[in-house]
Amino acid sequence: MVSKKLNLSSKASLPYKTANKHKRQDLHVKRKKARENARRDERFRRRREEDKDPSLREERIKCNVPLTLDRKRIWDEVDRDTGDGLGVSLDVERLKRPKVEEEEEEEAEAVAAEDQSDAGGSDVIDDDRDSMIDSGSNEEEDDVKEKIQIRVGPRTATERATSPVNSTTSTNLDLTPEALAARFPSLFSTEAPPTPKILVTTSINSNLHNEARLLTTLFPNSVYIPRSAHRYGHKFSIREIASFATNRRYTAVMVLKEDQKRPTGIDFVHLPHGPMFHFSISNWVEGRKLPGHGNPTNHNPELILNNFRTPLGLLTAHLFRTMFPPQPEFQGRQVVTLHNQRDYIFLRRHRYVFREKRATEKSVVGPDGKEVKGVEGIRAGLQELGPRFTMKLRRIDKGIQRSSGQEWEWKGGMEKQRTKFQL
């Protein structure tokens, strides 16, 4: 006969099968408690060991990285010369890294050759050079190398932000492929971008007047003009609206689409001749429905673009960059974040404030997990202003509307492989 007091291990199964339902439940509860007690003892034992040796905790945290779909992401195997790469999933930073390293090596070799030639000529002219002068030349050579490294190193996309730490997901817009920039010269212009002036409208006979006015508060220098289909009025097409906006020096047109009185899509027309981007919208939430929300002001916000890594992602990031003024107004303390994750673009707007760190809070840490020097006693508080919504890129037209042809279009088979993303 089985004893009433069962010593169950953490991996124990039911010691015997019984037809009594209540006994099976009791055995299951005992097994569950034994497993929880074993895990608790193991956790406390690990804590005692880590208190004695903090290096064990650092190693555990370093290795304890969750295996998500983003970490399982795969890339297409392509060569360096892939053209614009719109239909290819490739990491632009990884592809351009060897090229940047080669340029740095070539410039360093050129500087070293110049220094050697200068040193040889000086030896012919004067062999009795003082050692102090030689040490000075070496210092000058080091300064030249440092300047070259500073100039060659790519600028980060977070230079506009006030944070001293660069995000691991920040988008580096300097890594744009040359073929992509040549294909869209209006978006990748070398000149200073003009101040954006945006015309916001909706589909014909739309009910999204309030949502369209909210977009005018989100995008600076934007104006909302309702679009009607009155029996005595003219039904203007998107092409005619774009021509009207171009003549009045608008830089972009936004068209908000609806279904059952809810926003379902948004189109961005880059004037004067395109391209035209089509996005679907989901999870639209107004600012007044957010708990603890704030009220936005008319200041130009800062812009943060995160995790746009492919050529198609860089093209989308450049589009959003042209929708905001290049010089933000820092006194407003407003920031708009466009975060791409698994081809979904999450848009959020916050107001930040810097305050002293409380005793119960941790210090600011960088991407390497270590505390950032200089800001040990500072923390940033965020207040969401709204609206918030999620976008997904569906199509890019060469010109204005579908009849102009497509540069890229989303298809259902693109999501068959869950570890492959387009942006």
C-alpha positions in Angstrom: 0.0 0.0 0.0 1.3 3.4 -0.9 2.2 5.7 2.1 0.1 8.8 2.7 3.1 11.0 3.0 4.6 11.2 -0.5 8.1 12.7 -1.1 7.6 14.1 -4.6 10.5 15.5 -6.5 10.4 18.5 -8.8 9.9 16.2 -11.9 7.7 13.7 -10.2 4.7 12.3 -11.9 1.7 10.8 -10.3 2.9 7.8 -8.2 0.0 5.7 -9.2 -3.2 6.1 -11.2 -6.4 6.1 -9.2 -10.0 6.3 -10.3 -10.8 8.7 -7.4 -11.0 12.2 -8.8 -10.3 13.9 -5.4 -7.1 11.8 -4.8 -5.8 12.7 -8.3 -6.4 16.4 -7.6 -4.6 16.1 -4.2 -1.6 14.4 -5.9 -1.5 17.0 -8.6 -1.5 19.8 -6.0 1.3 18.1 -4.0 3.4 17.7 -7.1 2.9 21.3 -8.1 3.9 22.6 -4.6 7.0 20.4 -4.6 8.1 21.8 -8.0 7.5 25.4 -6.8 9.5 24.8 -3.6 12.4 23.3 -5.5 12.4 26.3 -7.9 12.2 28.7 -4.9 15.2 27.0 -3.1 17.2 27.1 -6.3 16.4 30.8 -6.8 17.5 31.7 -3.2 20.6 29.6 -3.5 21.6 31.4 -6.7 20.9 34.8 -5.0 23.2 33.9 -2.1 26.0 32.9 -4.5 25.6 36.0 -6.6 25.7 38.2 -3.5 29.1 36.7 -2.7 30.4 37.0 -6.3 28.6 39.7 -8.3 30.3 38.6 -11.5 28.0 35.5 -11.5 25.0 37.8 -11.7 26.5 39.8 -14.6 27.2 36.6 -16.6 23.7 35.3 -15.9 22.1 38.5 -17.1 24.3 38.7 -20.1 23.3 35.1 -21.2 19.7 35.5 -20.2 18.4 36.9 -23.5 15.0 35.9 -24.6 14.9 34.2 -28.0 12.2 36.3 -29.8 11.3 36.5 -33.5 13.4 39.6 -33.8 16.5 37.7 -32.7 15.6 34.9 -35.1 15.4 37.3 -38.0 17.0 36.1 -41.2 18.4 38.1 -44.1 18.7 37.4 -47.8 22.1 36.3 -49.1 23.0 39.0 -51.6 26.2 40.5 -52.9 27.3 44.1 -52.3 26.0 45.4 -55.7 22.3 44.8 -55.2 20.9 48.0 -56.7 18.3 49.8 -54.7 17.3 46.6 -52.9 13.6 47.5 -52.4 12.4 43.9 -52.8 15.3 42.4 -50.8 15.5 41.9 -47.1 19.1 42.9 -46.3 20.8 44.8 -43.5 22.2 48.0 -45.0 24.5 48.6 -42.0 26.0 45.1 -42.3 26.4 45.4 -46.0 28.1 48.8 -45.9 30.4 48.1 -43.0 33.2 46.4 -45.1 33.1 49.3 -47.6 33.5 51.9 -44.8 36.3 49.9 -43.3 38.1 49.7 -46.7 37.8 53.4 -47.1 39.2 54.0 -43.7 42.2 51.7 -44.4 42.8 53.4 -47.7 42.8 56.9 -46.2 45.1 55.7 -43.3 47.5 54.2 -45.8 47.5 57.4 -47.9 48.2 59.5 -44.8 51.0 57.1 -43.8 52.6 57.3 -47.3 52.5 61.1 -47.2 54.1 61.1 -43.9 56.9 58.8 -45.1 57.5 60.8 -48.2 57.7 64.0 -46.1 60.1 62.3 -43.6 62.3 61.1 -46.5 62.5 64.6 -48.0 63.3 66.2 -44.7 66.1 63.6 -44.1 67.8 64.6 -47.4 67.5 68.3 -46.5 68.5 68.1 -42.9 69.8 64.9 -41.2 70.4 66.5 -37.9 66.8 67.0 -36.7 66.1 67.5 -33.0 64.3 64.8 -31.2 61.8 67.3 -29.8 60.7 68.1 -33.4 60.3 64.4 -34.2 58.0 63.9 -31.2 56.0 66.9 -32.3 55.6 65.4 -35.8 54.4 62.1 -34.2 51.8 64.0 -32.2 50.6 65.9 -35.3 50.3 62.5 -37.1 48.2 61.2 -34.3 46.0 64.3 -34.4 45.5 63.8 -38.2 44.5 60.2 -37.8 42.0 61.1 -35.1 40.5 63.7 -37.3 40.2 61.2 -40.2 38.5 58.7 -37.9 36.0 61.4 -36.7 35.2 62.4 -40.2 34.9 58.9 -41.7 32.7 57.5 -38.9 29.0 57.6 -39.8 26.8 60.1 -38.0 24.1 58.6 -35.8 20.4 59.3 -36.4 19.9 60.3 -32.7 22.1 63.5 -32.9 19.0 65.5 -32.8 17.9 63.9 -29.6 19.0 65.2 -26.2 19.8 61.8 -24.8 23.5 61.1 -24.4 23.1 57.4 -25.2 22.4 56.2 -28.8 19.6 53.6 -29.0 20.5 50.2 -30.3 17.6 50.4 -32.7 18.1 54.0 -34.0 18.1 54.4 -37.8 21.3 55.6 -39.4 20.1 57.5 -42.5 23.6 58.0 -43.8 23.8 54.3 -44.9 21.3 54.8 -47.7 22.4 52.9 -50.9 23.4 55.1 -53.8 21.1 53.3 -56.2 18.1 54.0 -53.9 19.0 57.7 -53.6 19.4 58.0 -57.4 16.0 56.3 -57.9 14.2 58.8 -55.5 16.1 62.0 -55.9 13.3 64.1 -54.4 13.4 62.2 -51.1 17.2 61.9 -51.0 18.1 65.5 -52.0 21.6 66.7 -51.1 20.3 70.2 -50.5 18.7 71.4 -47.3 15.1 70.1 -47.1 12.4 72.8 -47.3 10.1 73.5 -44.5 7.2 71.0 -44.7 3.8 72.3 -45.6 1.2 69.5 -45.6 -2.4 69.4 -47.0 -4.6 67.0 -45.0 -7.8 65.7 -46.5 -10.0 62.6 -46.4 -11.8 60.3 -48.7 -15.0 61.6 -50.3 -17.9 62.2 -47.9 -15.8 61.1 -44.9 -16.9 61.4 -41.3 -13.3 61.6 -39.9 -13.2 65.3 -39.4 -12.0 65.1 -35.8 -9.3 62.6 -36.7 -8.1 64.7 -39.5 -7.8 67.8 -37.3 -5.8 65.7 -34.8 -3.3 64.9 -37.6 -2.9 68.7 -38.1 -1.7 68.9 -34.5 0.6 66.0 -35.0 2.3 67.2 -38.2 3.5 70.9 -38.0 2.5 73.3 -40.7 -0.5 71.2 -41.9 -3.9 72.4 -43.0 -7.1 70.3 -43.1 -9.5 70.8 -46.1 -12.7 68.6 -46.1 -13.5 66.7 -49.2 -17.1 66.6 -50.3 -19.1 64.9 -53.1 -22.0 67.3 -53.1 -24.4 67.0 -56.1 -23.4 70.5 -57.3 -19.8 70.2 -56.4 -16.8 68.7 -58.3 -15.4 65.4 -57.1 -11.7 66.2 -57.1 -9.3 63.3 -57.6 -6.1 62.8 -55.7 -4.1 63.8 -58.8 -6.1 67.1 -59.1 -5.6 67.8 -55.3 -1.9 67.2 -55.7 -1.7 69.6 -58.6 -3.7 72.2 -56.5 -1.3 71.7 -53.6 1.8 72.0 -55.7 0.7 75.3 -57.1 0.4 76.6 -53.6 3.8 75.3 -52.5 2.7 72.4 -50.4 5.3 69.7 -50.0 3.0 66.7 -49.2 -0.6 65.6 -49.3 -2.1 63.3 -46.7 -5.3 61.3 -47.4 -7.1 59.7 -44.4 -9.3 56.7 -45.3 -12.1 55.3 -43.3 -14.3 52.2 -42.9 -17.4 52.2 -40.7 -16.4 55.6 -39.4 -13.0 54.4 -38.3 -9.6 55.3 -39.8 -8.3 52.3 -41.7 -5.6 53.8 -44.0 -3.5 56.8 -44.7 -1.7 57.9 -48.0 1.3 60.2 -48.2 1.9 61.9 -51.6 5.3 63.5 -51.9 4.9 66.5 -54.1 5.2 67.4 -56.9 5.5 64.1 -58.8 5.5 61.4 -56.1 6.2 58.8 -54.9 3.0 57.9 -53.1 3.0 55.7 -50.0 0.0 53.7 -48.8 -0.3 52.6 -45.2 -3.0 50.7 -43.3 -4.0 51.9 -39.9 -5.0 50.0 -36.8 -5.4 50.6 -33.1 -6.3 54.3 -33.4 -6.6 55.9 -30.0 -7.2 59.6 -29.4 -5.2 61.5 -26.9 -8.2 62.3 -24.7 -8.9 58.6 -24.2 -5.4 57.9 -22.9 -5.0 57.7 -19.1 -3.0 60.6 -17.7 -2.7 62.3 -21.1 -1.4 65.8 -21.8 -2.4 68.5 -24.2 0.0 69.2 -27.1 1.4 72.6 -28.0 2.3 74.2 -31.3 6.0 73.6 -30.9 7.9 71.6 -33.6 8.6 68.1 -32.1 11.7 66.1 -32.2 11.7 63.0 -34.4 13.0 59.6 -33.4 13.2 56.8 -36.1 13.8 53.3 -34.8 14.7 50.0 -36.4 14.5 50.9 -40.1 17.3 48.7 -41.4 16.5 47.6 -45.0 16.6 49.8 -48.1 12.8 49.8 -48.0 12.9 50.8 -44.4 15.3 53.7 -45.1 13.0 54.9 -47.8 10.1 54.9 -45.4 12.2 56.7 -42.8 13.2 59.4 -45.3 9.5 60.0 -46.1 8.7 60.6 -42.4 11.7 62.8 -42.1 10.4 65.1 -44.8 7.1 65.4 -42.9 8.6 67.1 -39.9 10.7 70.4 -39.7 14.5 69.7 -39.6 15.0 72.0 -36.6 12.8 71.1 -33.6 11.8 73.5 -30.9 13.3 72.1 -27.7 11.4 74.4 -25.4 8.2 72.4 -26.2 9.8 69.2 -24.9 7.7 67.1 -27.4 9.0 64.1 -29.2 7.4 61.9 -31.9 8.6 58.3 -32.1 8.2 56.0 -35.1 9.3 52.6 -34.0 9.3 49.7 -36.6 9.0 46.2 -35.2 8.1 43.2 -37.4 7.0 45.6 -40.2 4.5 47.4 -38.0 5.3 51.1 -37.4 4.1 52.3 -34.0 3.6 56.1 -33.8 3.6 57.7 -30.3 3.9 61.4 -29.2 5.2 62.3 -25.7 6.2 65.2 -23.6 9.3 64.6 -21.6 10.7 66.3 -18.4 14.1 65.8 -16.7 13.9 65.4 -12.9 16.0 64.1 -10.1 16.2 60.4 -9.6 14.3 59.0 -6.6 15.9 56.6 -4.1 13.9 53.7 -5.4 14.8 54.2 -9.1 17.7 52.9 -11.0 20.2 55.0 -13.0 20.1 55.4 -16.7 21.8 52.5 -18.5 23.2 52.3 -22.0 22.9 49.6 -24.7 25.7 47.7 -23.0 23.8 47.5 -19.7 26.1 49.8 -17.8 25.3 53.1 -16.1 25.8 56.2 -18.2 28.3 58.6 -16.7 27.3 62.1 -16.0 23.5 61.4 -15.6 23.6 59.3 -12.5 21.1 61.4 -10.6 18.8 62.3 -13.5 15.7 60.5 -14.8 13.2 61.4 -17.6 9.5 61.4 -17.1 7.1 60.9 -20.1 3.5 62.0 -20.6 1.8 60.7 -23.7 -0.1 63.3 -25.7 -1.7 61.2 -28.5 -3.0 60.3 -30.9 -1.4 56.8 -31.1 -1.9 54.3 -33.9 -0.1 51.6 -35.8 0.7 51.6 -39.5 1.8 49.0 -42.0 3.3 49.8 -45.4 1.2 48.3 -48.2 2.2 49.9 -51.5 4.6 52.4 -53.0 3.5 54.0 -56.3 6.0 55.5 -58.7 3.9 58.6 -59.2 0.5 59.5 -58.0 -2.1 56.8 -57.6 -1.9 53.2 -58.8 -2.0 53.9 -62.5 1.5 55.3 -62.3 3.0 51.9 -61.5 4.3 50.3 -58.4 7.8 50.5 -56.9 6.9 47.9 -54.2 3.7 46.2 -53.1 2.9 44.0 -50.1 1.7 40.5 -50.9 0.2 37.9 -48.6 3.0 35.4 -49.2 5.6 37.8 -47.7 4.5 36.8 -44.2 4.7 33.0 -44.8 8.1 33.0 -43.3 7.7 34.6 -39.9 11.4 35.4 -39.3 11.8 37.5 -42.5 10.8 41.1 -42.5 10.7 43.8 -45.1 11.5 47.0 -43.1 
